[in-house]
Amino acid sequence: MLNATEISNSSKVYEAAAKDEQKVADMIATVLTSEKEKEDARALKGNDAEAFMDALQQILEENNENKVTRDPDLRAEARKLLIDLSKLSSGLPMSIFISG
């Protein structure tokens, strides 16, 4: 897959992944600042809910600073939404489980 995108240098791979993570964090920040978007997120079911919970958890665990982790209010909103989604879907984000 990396050859298809002509990315073979590991630093370029890291830079590309970091840009994607930043875009995801920006999109999540948009959701967290809109009551309508948060309502829509709470309405997610099944795999969609799980994928969104995984994205939220990953952003919260990031070592890189992003819009969500820099802002204490957005961090709190992200945690609250993650808890709400977990309760509504009777599940937890897969990213919190240890695999091995």
C-alpha positions, 0 to 999 in steps of 0.5 A: 500500500505504501508503495502505491502512494510512493511513500517509502521513507519512514519519516514521510510515513510518520508525517502523513499519519500525523497530518491525518491524525490532526485532521481527525482531531479537527473534525472531532473538535467540530463535533464537540462544539456543536450540540447538533453534531453531538446528538448525531454522534449519540445516535450512532449504532453498531460499528459506526458507534464503535469506530467513533468511540475508537477515534475519540479514545485515540485522540484523547490518548495522543501524545501529540498536541491537537485541538482537543488535547490542548483545550480542557473544555474540549477534552472534558466534552470528548470524555463525556461523549465517550461515556455517553456513547459507551452507555448507549451502545453497551460497548467500550472502545476497542482501543482500551483493550489489551491484545496479545 
